[in-house]
Amino acid sequence: MNSFKNFVTENLLPLVEMPGQYIGGEWNSVTKNHDNVDVTIAMAFPDTYSIGMSHLGIQILYGLLNERSDVACERVFAPLVDMESLMRKHKVPLFSLETYTPLKEFDLVGFSVQYELSYTNVLNMLSLSEIPLMASERSETDPLIIAGGPSALSPEPLADFIDLFIIGDGEESLVQFVELFKKIKQQGLSRTEKIVALARTLKNVYAPSLFDVFYHNDGTIKEFRPKLPGFSLPVRGATVKDLNTTYYPVRPVVPYVKTIHDRITIEVMRGCTQGCRFCQAGMSKRPTRPRTVENVLKLAEQCYQNTGHNEISLASLSISDYPFLHPLMEQLNKVFCKRHVNISFPSLRVNEQLVLLPSLLNTVRKSGLTLAPEAATQSLRKIINKNITDEDLYRGVEEAFRQGWHVVKLYFMVGLPTETDDDIDAIAKLALAVSDLKKKVNGSYGQVNISIAPFVPKPHTPFQWHPMVTMQRIKEIKARLFDKIRRKCIHIKFHYAERSILEGIFARGDRRLGKVILTAWQDGCKFDAWEEHFHFQKWLDAFQKAGIDWSFYAHRTRKDDEIFPWDHISCGVVKPFLAHERQSAINTEITPDCRTDECPDCGSCARSTNYCSV
């Protein structure tokens, strides 16, 4: 292994950009002798090191598994184009950072699949690892390829390539998976027998190869049918009941090179019950599970002592809904302000509490205040169940400008159901009004950065039946907004329409799309989330070669009783609740937050943490 590492460090790394992302050995990383453990797993993130090392989930699972003496968990990320070219030229297989072990020598390779535009990167990493891309072509010596993350909630487009999907929260379910794998590994089972045993025993594990899919003549799904007895659907996502007692990485790996988020991240609450009808995470991560103030303070202190980062980000789907936010911020400011450690929030929810938050964030550095109105008219907000008002937004922004903030970031979606040109024009009016508020405070217009994303209907949401807006309409909206907003201090970042369309296709796709992904990768597609690497025409060609009409997946209104490609995956929220919410959207009715109102019977609280079927 030393000779392999020496070859890489002497012949490849001097020739690539940012070689520090390939060397490993970072502060708090863990290296174990594979001869002294029972299970080896490569934690694979199908994007660059700088993005993957900013992802909290990777840090959690890496630390959790390495706390076990019988497991060695190592990391691997997608190499950039210059590194890949050298690896292929010198026939160097993709290797882990900790021990430079080729991925094909691990027991398990686990992909954390966070977004649809990383699918070709999964194939590219398998290819670089010299592991057959097709699950059906792997031999007894190949590792099991597993996958988790948000994309596992709609796993069918990757069904040809992944042996086993782990659905839901990984802190407890992945440990159970590894425990069972260790036992069956010792039993000398064949590769197929291992897959069957894991999928049959663990309720939150889905093995696509063990199910057949049948279709109607119109292309919609007729039935999912198990090939073997003893399997039942749906596969139920795992959920952690109490964040205060579950594992948290207080010794996270500290990268040597710059990453997207160079900071401590502490998840103060998991789940959200605001019920935004477009939000998959808000539906799939229910119910809410907050940490105590004492627990957050303890984790913050430990992480700071073990990293030395000068920023702590409090993560949650809706930080404004964290029930102990005021006392938490008082304590954090008391402890960390004197250390010049900044406390930051993700995007804030607009409500009556917003006016109080700028003073709570009055710590070390005032970066941009990020707000997510999503829609700019009350009528459209009722459609998406975003119960906010312009008055609350304006009061909060004005207070932020008074407290010394100079930049406000606003997130909007376009192409939402029932949207009109008036809804688009309202985005411009709102942005101009927000900029005007700073002039009211100190005489100059405020800088406003607007991020516009085309709406992508996601599985397990009330909008899963809706068509996606056309590419032509997205471009018309973009032109209209740029025409309406001409103030120099207001900047618009508009997501690339073609990439959004592709995301929409694969978000609600079935396993027939596997051949499209394979064809696109063979034609050179990878890093599709990166504008400089994205080639939409190659994707259009791939659909044509595969004989698949992509508009069937993107622009078709789904039937009320249609079986979806993800119906066999349960994240807790039940389909009748989603259908009811869809009708509520049509009726422009707001569904209240169940934390403060009556229970809507969404089904999430009935989930069990008993993941084994035996």
Secondary structure, DSSP 8 states (H G I E B T S, - for coil): -HHHHHHHHHHTGGGSSSGGGGS---BT-----GGG-SEEEEEEESS-HHHHTT-HHHHHHHHHHHTSTTEEEEEEE---HHHHHHHHHTT---B-TTT--BGGGSSEEEEE--SGGGHHHHHHHHHHTT--SSGGG--TTS-EEEEESGGGGS-GGGTTT-SEEE-B-HHHHHHHHHHHHHHHHHTT--HHHHHHHHHHHBTTEE-GGGEEEEE-TTSSEEEEEESSTT--S-EE-B--S-TTTS---SS--B-SS--S--SEEEE-EE---S--TT-HHHHHT-S-EE--HHHHHHHHHHHHHHH--SEEEEE-TTGGG-TTHHHHHHHHHHHHGGGT-EEE-SSB--STTGGGHHHHT-SS----EEEEEE-SSHHHHHHHT----HHHHHHHHHHHHHTT--EEEEEEEES-TT--HHHHHHHHHHHHHHHHHHHHHHSS--EEEEEEEE----TTSTTTTS----HHHHHHHHHHHHHH---TTEEEEE--HHHHHHHHHHHT--GGGHHHHHHHHHTT---TTSTTT--HHHHHHHHHHHT--THHHHS----TT-B-TTTTEE-SS-HHHHHHHHHHHHTT-----TTTS-----SGGG--S--B--
